[in-house]
Amino acid sequence: MKILFLGRGTIGTLYAWAFENAGHTVEFYVREGRKMQYGSHVNLEIWDARRSKKDRLVKEKWPIVTHEEIKEDHDYDLIFMSVNPEQVSSVVNYLAPRVGNATVLFFNNFWQDPRLAVQPIPVSQVVFGFPGGGGGFEGNNLYGGVYKTVQFGTFEYAPTRRDLEVRKLFAEAGFKIVVKKNLQSWLWNHFAFNVAMEVEVLKSGSFKKVISSPEALAGIGRNVKEMIPVLKAKGSKLDVMTRVVSALPPRVVGFLMSNVIFSPNSMAYALVAHNHFKVGYAVKEVISEARKHGIQAPRLYAVESLIKE
């Protein structure tokens, strides 16, 4: 396949590297002026969970191809869209007249209805999924990694030819495909968990400080519990992670996350510690939903003043 990645972000770069190594042609679309800023390569220091434990850490100077425009007569088979939630609308508006016959992979954390968000791109050309990876850039150095599992799903219809082609692309690159029966509900749960962490980031100042603090990690459990009425009001079913985190005492959640999930030498710690994502937009979305339904969410409301535009 010939694949175009929208932006040279963390998730896109990780999967572009994986697909190029699987024999595909990958290129990046970046905003005007960014091609010179980003340069011709990325220095990778990433974990690849598809490999054996002893070979998972990859250090490599990886050359990339970038463009500052998407031609209407392009020959891309797949356009990979993994952007911040607040960027989706502007990206879709730019892409819609240029999409051609390409399949668009919507690979985002998202709170609203993705089917509405992709309009005016024909929804029949869109595949919906969710990545398993993370990290962040320090200058031109990418620190992060990919897990073996990726999530896919549809919205109450059978998978299309495009769905199956994209799933095959990932599977042949060594990823394990997990198909969610209720993708919308799963996205809501994952979005809420991200917001639970973002609340603590707003208070502490960084993702690294949160995952280095048992008390901040305990706060994630408290935040998840506070958002359950919001998820239910939205019509979401609670997934296993949400139920477990909300059922356990917060200090137990903090202890488990600190000593098991985010232990300093773990892959999960490496992925989150280098995350420099500007938090706040997602928190505002959940706050708006809570107010819409008259739900009390004092922990969320308390950090509203800390969100910078």
C-alpha positions in Angstrom: 0.0 0.0 0.0 0.9 3.6 -0.4 0.0 5.4 2.8 -0.2 9.1 3.7 0.0 10.1 7.4 -1.6 13.4 8.3 1.0 15.2 10.5 4.2 13.9 11.9 2.8 13.1 15.3 3.8 10.4 17.7 1.1 7.8 16.7 1.5 8.4 13.0 5.2 8.2 13.1 5.2 4.9 15.1 2.9 3.2 12.7 4.5 4.6 9.6 7.8 3.1 10.7 6.1 -0.2 11.3 4.4 -0.2 7.9 7.5 0.8 6.0 9.3 -2.1 7.7 6.5 -4.3 6.5 7.1 -3.3 2.9 4.7 -0.4 2.4 5.4 3.1 1.1 4.8 5.8 3.7 4.8 9.6 3.5 3.7 12.4 5.7 1.6 15.5 5.1 2.7 18.4 7.3 1.6 22.0 7.5 3.4 24.7 5.5 6.8 25.5 7.0 7.0 22.2 9.0 8.9 20.3 6.3 12.1 22.3 6.9 11.4 22.3 10.7 11.1 18.5 10.9 14.0 17.7 8.6 14.6 14.5 6.7 14.7 12.0 9.5 13.5 11.0 13.0 15.7 9.6 15.7 13.8 6.7 17.2 14.1 5.3 20.7 11.0 3.2 20.9 9.6 0.0 22.3 8.1 -2.5 19.9 5.9 -5.1 21.7 5.6 -7.2 18.6 9.2 -8.4 19.2 10.6 -10.6 21.9 11.4 -8.9 25.2 15.1 -8.8 24.7 14.7 -7.1 21.2 11.9 -4.7 22.0 14.0 -1.5 22.4 14.7 0.0 19.0 17.2 2.8 18.4 17.4 4.0 14.8 17.9 7.1 12.6 14.9 6.8 10.3 14.6 8.8 7.1 11.1 10.2 6.3 9.4 11.8 3.3 7.2 14.8 3.9 5.0 17.0 1.8 3.3 20.3 2.5 0.3 19.7 0.2 -2.0 16.9 -0.8 -2.6 16.8 -4.6 -6.2 16.1 -5.7 -4.9 13.5 -8.2 -2.8 11.6 -5.6 -2.4 7.8 -5.7 -2.6 7.0 -1.9 -4.4 3.9 -1.0 -4.8 4.8 2.7 -4.8 8.1 4.5 -4.0 7.7 8.2 -5.6 10.3 10.5 -4.5 10.3 14.1 -4.7 13.8 15.4 -5.8 15.6 18.6 -9.6 15.7 19.1 -9.7 19.4 18.7 -7.9 19.1 15.3 -10.4 16.7 13.7 -12.7 19.3 12.3 -10.1 21.3 10.5 -8.3 18.2 9.3 -11.5 16.8 7.8 -12.4 20.1 6.1 -8.9 20.2 4.5 -9.0 16.5 3.5 -12.5 16.2 2.2 -11.9 17.7 -1.3 -8.6 15.8 -1.6 -9.6 12.4 -0.4 -10.2 10.9 -3.8 -10.8 7.1 -3.6 -8.4 6.6 -0.7 -9.6 4.8 2.5 -9.4 7.1 5.5 -8.4 5.5 8.8 -9.9 7.5 11.7 -7.5 6.5 14.5 -8.4 9.0 17.2 -9.4 9.4 20.8 -12.9 11.0 20.4 -15.9 11.9 22.6 -18.4 12.9 19.9 -19.9 10.7 17.2 -17.0 9.9 14.7 -19.5 9.3 11.9 -20.6 12.9 12.1 -17.1 14.2 12.6 -15.8 12.8 9.3 -18.5 14.5 7.2 -18.3 15.6 4.3 -15.9 12.6 3.7 -18.2 9.7 2.7 -18.5 7.5 5.7 -18.3 4.5 3.4 -14.6 5.4 2.8 -13.8 5.6 6.5 -12.4 2.9 8.8 -12.6 3.4 12.5 -10.1 2.2 15.0 -7.8 3.0 17.9 -4.1 2.7 18.3 -2.1 0.9 20.9 0.9 3.1 21.5 2.2 6.4 22.7 5.1 8.6 23.6 6.3 12.0 22.5 9.0 14.0 20.7 11.9 15.7 22.3 13.1 17.9 19.4 13.6 15.4 16.6 13.9 12.4 18.9 10.8 10.2 19.3 10.5 8.3 22.6 7.6 5.9 22.8 6.4 2.6 21.5 3.7 0.4 20.1 1.8 -2.4 21.8 0.9 -5.5 19.7 -2.8 -5.0 20.0 -4.9 -2.5 18.0 -8.6 -1.9 18.2 -11.2 -1.8 15.4 -14.9 -1.8 15.1 -17.9 -0.6 13.1 -21.2 1.1 14.1 -23.9 -1.6 13.9 -23.0 -2.7 10.4 -20.9 -5.5 9.0 -17.3 -4.7 8.2 -16.8 -3.3 4.7 -14.1 -4.3 2.2 -12.2 -1.3 3.3 -12.4 -2.4 7.0 -11.1 -5.8 6.1 -8.3 -4.4 4.0 -7.0 -2.1 6.8 -7.3 -4.9 9.4 -5.3 -7.1 7.0 -2.7 -4.4 6.7 -2.1 -4.3 10.4 -2.2 -8.1 10.9 0.4 -8.6 8.2 2.6 -6.1 9.9 2.5 -8.2 13.0 -0.3 -6.5 15.0 -3.1 -8.4 16.8 -6.5 -7.2 15.8 -9.2 -6.8 18.4 -12.7 -6.1 17.1 -15.0 -4.2 19.5 -18.7 -5.1 19.2 -19.6 -1.6 20.5 -16.8 0.7 19.3 -18.6 3.9 20.3 -19.0 2.8 23.9 -15.4 1.6 24.0 -14.2 5.0 22.7 -16.2 6.8 25.4 -14.7 4.7 28.2 -11.2 5.2 26.9 -11.8 8.9 26.5 -13.0 9.1 30.1 -9.9 7.3 31.3 -7.7 9.8 29.4 -9.6 12.7 31.0 -9.1 11.1 34.4 -5.4 11.3 33.8 -5.5 14.8 32.3 -7.2 16.1 35.4 -4.2 15.0 37.4 -1.8 16.4 34.8 -3.5 19.8 35.1 -2.9 19.7 38.8 0.7 18.4 38.8 2.0 19.9 35.5 3.1 16.9 33.5 2.3 13.3 32.6 5.7 12.2 34.1 4.8 13.8 37.5 1.5 12.0 37.5 2.8 8.5 36.8 5.6 9.1 39.4 3.1 9.9 42.1 1.0 7.2 43.8 -1.3 9.9 45.1 -1.9 11.3 41.6 -2.5 7.8 40.3 -5.0 7.3 43.1 -6.6 10.5 41.9 -7.2 8.9 38.5 -9.3 6.3 40.2 -11.3 9.0 42.0 -11.8 10.8 38.7 -13.0 7.7 36.8 -15.5 7.0 39.6 -16.8 10.6 39.3 -17.3 10.3 35.5 -19.4 7.1 35.6 -22.7 8.9 35.8 -21.6 11.0 32.8 -20.8 7.8 30.8 -24.1 6.3 31.7 -26.0 9.5 30.8 -24.3 9.3 27.4 -25.6 5.8 26.9 -22.3 4.0 27.3 -21.8 0.6 28.8 -18.9 0.4 31.3 -16.0 -1.6 30.1 -13.9 -3.9 32.3 -11.2 -1.3 33.0 -13.7 1.4 34.0 -15.5 -1.0 36.3 -12.4 -2.3 38.0 -10.8 1.1 38.5 -14.0 2.6 39.8 -14.7 -0.4 42.1 -11.3 -0.5 43.8 -10.4 1.9 46.6 -8.4 4.8 45.1 -5.3 4.1 47.2 -5.3 0.5 45.8 -5.6 1.9 42.3 -2.6 4.2 43.0 -0.6 1.4 44.4 -1.2 -1.0 41.5 -0.6 1.6 38.9 2.6 2.8 40.6 4.1 -0.6 41.2 2.7 -2.7 38.3 1.6 -0.6 35.4 3.8 2.4 35.6 6.9 0.9 37.3 9.9 3.1 36.2 11.4 0.4 33.9 8.1 -0.6 32.3 7.1 0.1 28.7 4.0 1.9 29.9 6.1 4.3 31.9 8.3 5.1 29.0 5.3 5.7 26.7 3.6 8.2 29.1 6.6 9.9 30.6 7.5 11.5 27.3 4.0 12.6 26.5 3.9 16.4 26.2 0.4 16.6 24.8 -1.4 19.9 25.8 -4.2 18.7 28.1 -7.5 20.4 28.7 -9.7 20.1 25.6 -10.9 16.6 26.5 -11.6 17.7 30.1 -13.8 20.5 28.9 -15.8 18.1 26.7 -16.6 15.9 29.6 -17.4 18.9 31.9 -19.8 20.2 29.2 -21.5 16.8 29.1 -21.8 16.6 32.9 -23.4 20.1 33.0 -25.7 19.2 30.1 -27.1 16.3 32.3 -27.0 18.2 35.6 -24.3 15.8 37.0 -22.1 16.9 39.8 -18.4 16.4 39.0 -16.5 18.5 41.5 -13.1 17.1 40.8 -13.4 18.0 37.1 -14.9 21.4 37.8 -12.1 22.2 40.2 -9.5 22.1 37.4 -11.5 24.0 34.9 -9.7 27.3 35.7 -6.3 25.6 35.1 -7.1 24.9 31.4 -5.3 27.2 29.1 -6.7 28.1 25.7 
